Amino acid sequence: MTSTLPRALFTAFALTTSLVAGLASAAHAQSTTRYDVKTINFDLWCQEQANLPPERCDKRTPEDEAQYEAYRDKVEKYEIPYLKDKQREVDFNTNILNHDPVDNPPDPTKTNEAPQTTPAH
């Protein structure tokens, strides 16, 4: 009896440790999601968005830099929530709409399970 108790405690401890490690890695994976934020560089902004002449863009005045930074901050403020919404939509489409067993029954050629057969009448 005394030798089984330490073994049971060790097993319980090992299972708990692996569970905690698994949850921590899942939380870490969710918190490190990177979104493909497209940032526009100063030269493109200057000529395309601000419609300033190339000579002025080459000077890169402090006022133009400040306007560019304000523009970039505004775009990034809205782009990350937009990208998160797009990712949620992709996840929903993948997990709910495309894996619906009623509308999209499992394809037996793509799974390891044996195909279900019905007896011949």
Residue pairs with C-beta under 8 A, 6 or more apart in sequence:
33 87
35 79
35 80
35 83
35 84
35 87
36 83
37 76
37 79
37 80
37 83
38 79
39 72
39 75
39 76
40 48
40 49
40 71
40 72
40 75
42 57
42 60
42 64
42 65
42 68
43 57
45 68
45 71
45 72
46 52
46 56
46 57
46 64
46 68
47 54
47 57
49 71
50 64
50 67
50 68
52 64
56 64
57 64
98 104
106 113
108 114
108 115
108 116
